[in-house]
Amino acid sequence: MSSTIVAGSTSVRTARRPDRVEGPSRFTWPRAVLRRIGAYVALTEPRIIELLLVTTVPTMILAQGGFPAWGLTVATLVGGTAAAGSANVLNCYLDRDIDQIMNRTRRRPLVTGEISPPSALVFGVVLGVASLLWFALVVNTTAALLSLAAILVYVIGYPMLLKRRTPQNIGWGGIAGCMPVLIGWSAVTGSITWAPVALFLVIFFWTPPHYWPLSIRFRRDYAAAGVPMLPVVAENPKVATEVLLYAIAMVASSLLLVPLASMTWVYAAAAAALGGWFLASCVGLRRRATRPGTGRLGEMVLFHRSITYLTLLFVMVAIDPFLPF
């Protein structure tokens, strides 16, 4: 841009100094790179990974009977993060058609165009292969095979076979989310016993009470996308009843760990108290669902309480081996 100074009949044109010429900032390129990296990280769904890792470390502590080697712990967490990230990326790749319909997911990088589908596919596959090689070379073969099973369930079993076909999709598809406890246990011991199976069942039965309340909130989204989540095909009283039944099985599984892993009475009391607290919330949900005039359903309260329940339960799993009685 330039400016003109007019004095009588004489015009003098003056140009801006070269150092003030507007143009791309020297910071544009680094910022673009950071945005692209952020988009790839978003595809891995870090919040889901965080919840999975919360269950891995306590399981490793229980398997060791104390703190496992730091190197092994870090190696297991790195491999688990990569494996879970791979599964999440590939899941987003397969579900990109319905993600653009749902309000909850329409800002994902594959929907907004920040990441292209071929790039996401390559990223997910490379991340998955790297995680399996990492587990096999740095941890052990059992952990690598369990990690492979988790990826296959979450990539093939859930989005391709279950999610669009059955209301019980999140139940059976949630098996992938149960695998970190088996992976953590096998990383320490090289094998699987009944104790990690009980923890596996805790997470398996926890998944529907955790996810179905969220599905109630986003029922219209799932219906518009043609995904038959239970809240889409069933009324609230039916959903609330199923939530309560799964929660009862979850609490029973948490108590089953007491004889299987020789847990102390402290864990037993904490598991019973936490279970009672969560069951009371589930009963409240069912009561409000069966009596429409009682006000808000409170499904998101139960959703958040499910996260609190699982976190505190696994904190007790981690603490119990250090108790002197």
C-alpha positions, 0 to 999 in steps of 0.5 A, a space after each residue: 500500500 502507498 499514500 499520496 500527499 497533495 500540495 496545490 497541483 503537485 502530488 508526491 507519492 511516498 511508499 512504505 518502508 520495506 520493513 513494514 510490508 505486510 506478508 506471511 508472518 515468520 511464525 506461520 510455518 511453525 504454527 501450521 506444523 503445530 496445528 497439524 501435530 495437534 490434529 494427529 494427536 486429537 485423532 488418537 483421542 487422548 482422553 480415552 487413552 488416559 482412562 485406559 492407562 489409569 487401569 494399567 499401572 495399578 494392575 502392574 503394581 498388584 501383579 508385582 506385589 509392589 512397584 514394578 521396575 520403572 523401565 518396564 512400567 514406562 515401556 508398557 505405558 508407551 506401548 499401550 499408548 501407541 496401541 490405543 492411539 492406533 485403535 482410536 485413529 483407525 476407528 475414526 477412519 472407519 466412522 468418518 461417515 457417521 462422525 460428520 452427522 453427529 454434533 458430538 464428533 463433527 469437529 474431529 480432524 477427519 471431518 473438518 478436513 485437517 487430516 485426509 483419510 489416506 493420511 489417517 489410515 497410514 498413521 493408524 497402521 504405522 502406530 499399531 505396527 510400531 506398538 506391537 513391535 515395541 511390546 514384542 521387543 521391549 516387554 514380552 510376546 504375551 503383551 504384544 499378542 494381547 495388544 494385537 487382540 485389543 486393536 483388532 476388537 476395537 477396529 474390526 469387532 466394534 465399528 465394522 461388525 457391532 456398532 451399526 448392527 446391535 444395541 449391545 455394540 458398546 458392551 461387546 465392543 468394549 472388550 478392547 477397553 478391558 485389555 489393558 489390565 491383561 496387558 499390564 499383568 502379563 507385562 509383569 508376569 508373562 502370563 495371565 491368572 484369574 486375578 486380572 480376569 476379575 479386573 477385566 470383568 470389572 471394566 467389561 461390566 462397567 462400560 455400559 453403565 459408563 457409556 449408555 448414560 452418555 448415549 441417552 444425552 446424544 440419542 438424537 445424534 446416534 439416531 440420525 447416524 443410524 447407530 442402534 445404541 440401546 437408548 436409540 432403540 429402547 425407552 429410558 426405563 429399559 436402558 436404566 434397568 440394563 445399566 443397573 444390572 450391569 452395575 451389579 455385575 461390575 460390583 460383584 466382579 470387583 469383590 471377586 478380586 478379594 479371594 482371587 488376589 488375596 486382597 486385604 479387608 481395606 480393599 474389600 471395604 472400599 470396593 463395597 463402599 464405592 460399589 454401593 455409592 455407584 449402585 445408588 446412583 444407578 437406582 436413582 437413574 432408574 427411579 427417575 426414568 420410570 417416573 417421568 414427572 420427577 425432573 431431570 434424568 441425571 444421565 450425565 451425573 451418572 456418566 461422570 460418577 462412573 469415571 470417578 468410581 473406576 478411578 478410585 477403585 483402581 487407586 485402591 488396587 494400587 494401594 492394597 499391596 503396600 498395606 501391612 495387613 
